Amino acid sequence: MIHVLGSINIDYSCTVDQLPVAGETTIGKQLVLTPGGKGANQAIAARRAGAKVKMSGAIGSDEVSDQAIAYLKSDGVDLEGISTLPGPTGCAFVFVDASSENQIVIIPGANAGVTADHAKKLSISQNDVLLLQLEIPLDAVIAAAEKANNNKALVIANLAPYQTLPLEFFDTIDILLLNETEATQLAADFSISSNDNLASAIANYLSTSVVLTLGSKGVIAAETQAEPLSLPGQTITAVDTVGAGDTFAGYLGTMLAQGNTLKYSCEIANKAAALACTKPGAQTAIPTIDEIIPT
């Protein structure tokens, strides 16, 4: 079973020729409303990868709350852990340019009301996997990691969007999932230096496995006191990179829950994330396992 504690949003996505710079007004071409949120995205990715998934988090009492969980429902994710709170559902404003680069602004809404009480209600046990991100309050993230670790579940923490966490938090984490920017920020917070491989330096310093995603340059997987694994990137024509990292996280958790090696799990997750970039949107672009491993 994959458990996800995280954000649930509505994404307001707009395409532009060029992303605006400070003080600039840019005319968009199209506005599309789709379900999003890093937590919900990762839950759907894990479900489409073939796992049973439970989602925990919060939506608002506004008119878009049902739309925010539409794909979670249709994909068969267990929604018992989702609370409805007074006020707006979380939202994200996503701008994508002609080269598929994006800028995203998030308004937490109901996600800000996710607390340690949500974490305490997780019915997580040994052989389960917990996926965490940082679009909900840190006390909830920390409490969930502690509970899952105590119950001997596998804990995967995606440090996005990056926030500074206490050093003891990492004692409860089995795998850190980072992109290059997040890895650099983490290293700066703890004065982790590296002349060669930053993923290995972080893994050795924090005594946890690290998966470093490099976009088109591939993936580095590093375990404590071991030679890092370097996997090549996928050759694709990108349409929209929104949700690619969440796709990777959901597939990584599912592959590991099925007993696969870290290397194989990263290979499948990397293929899934690349395929997600070939379609617009976040949840709308997440592929199914049959598209990655044809039956």
Secondary structure, 3 states (H helix, E strand, C coil): CEEEECCCEEEEEEECCCCCCCCCCCCCCEEEEEEECHHHHHHHHHHHCCCCEEEEEEECCCCCHHHHCHHHHHCCCEEEEEEECCCCCEEEEEEECCCCCEEEEEECHHHHHCCHHHHHCCCCCCCCEEEECCCCCHHHHHHHHHHHHHCCCEEEEECCCCCCCCHHHHHHCCEEEEEHHHHHHHHHHCCCCCCCCHHHHHHHHHCCEEEEECHHHCEEEECCCCCCEEECCCCCCCCCCCCHHHHHHHHHHHHHHCCCCHHHHHHHHHHHHHHHCCCCCCHHHCCCHHHHCCC
